[in-house]
Amino acid sequence: MALSKTDRRERLRFRIRKTVSGTSDRPRLAVFRSNKEIDAQIIDDVNGKTITAASSRDKGIDASKINKTEAANLVGKALAEKALKAGVESITFDRGGYLYHGRVKSLAEGAREGGLKF
């Protein structure tokens, strides 16, 4: 029996989460990508806390005038800005079962441009 797209992504996500974990000094940047939007959060898995989050639905990012890849880049920059204010400089990247390509890659590059190290 063939797996659906979401089942396949869930399997990949669980495989990634076995190795990638966020600590208080090096939290995890988790990405969620839907058909229209993209969300990212920085998570401290040891304490079970979300430090900061950004989304393409946020007020500062008007995704209606730009394409989805450019919006993902802006989300990465906004998340990096919030993270630096919260005192986070280095993170581990959790692509969430998505390929490191397109919007996920653009978000990561935006976060790097914003000053995060990973």
N, C-alpha and C positions, 0 to 999 in steps of 0.2 A: 504494500500500500504506500502510495506516495504521500509525502508530507506537504501540508499547505505552506504557503509563504510565511505565515505568522508562526507556525509550529517550528519551521526550520530556523527562523530568527531567534525564537525562544531557546532552542537547543544551543545555538551559537552563543547567545547571551549568557546562559548558565555556564558554558565552558569558559568563557572569558572571565566571569565573576569568580571562578575557582581560583584564579591567579591574581586578579586585580582587586585590591582592597584599599580603601582610603584610611589614613591615620590622621591624627590631629596636626602633625607637622607636614604631611604630604597627602591631602585629601584627594578624592576621586572626582573627576569631571565626567558626569554621566550625560549622555546625549539621548534624546528621544526625537524621532523624526516621524511626522505624519505626512499625509499627502500634501497638505497646505502649509503647515506650520513646522517650526523646529524649536525645541526646548532644551535647555541645558541647566544642570545644577551641580554645585560643588558640595560633596557630601563627606562628612567625617563618619566612617562606618564603625569605628570603635565606640563612639558615644551615640551613634544613631541619630545624628543631627545634620540637617541641611544648612550649610553655612550661607550660601547665597544662590540665587537662580536668575535666569534671564530667558526670555522667550521672544519669538517674533511677533507676539501679540502685545508686547509692552508698548507703552505710550511713546517712548523715544524712537521707536523703530516703526516707520510707516512702510510696511511691506507691500502696500497696494501700488506704489509707484516704481518699485524695483523688482527684479526677478528673485526667485527663492534662494539661489546661491549667494547673491549679494546680501540678502536679508540674513542668511546664516552667518556671513562674515561679520555683519553688524552685531548680531547676537553674541558672537565670540568676543568682540571688542568690549561690548557692554558688560559681559560677564567678567572679563579680565579687570575692568575698572572697578566693579563691585568687590571682586576678590581682593584686589590690592588694598582697598579701603578696609576690608575685614582682616588684613594682615596675612593673606595667603599669597605666596610667591611661586611655589613649586607644587605641581599636582601630578597625578597619574591620570591617563586618559582612558575612559571606558566608552568604546564606540557603540556599545549596546547591541551587538549582533549585526550592525549595519556594516557595509563595506566602507573602508577608508577611502572615499571617493565622492566627488560631487559636493553635496551640502555638508556632509560630516567633515570632509577635509577642509572646506571653506570655513566652517565654524572653528576648527582647530587652528587654522592659520590666523584667523582673526584674534583668537585668544593669545596666540604667540605674539602677534603684533601689539596687542594690548599690554604685554609685559609678563605673561605667565610663562613659567619654564616647565617643560615636560618632554 
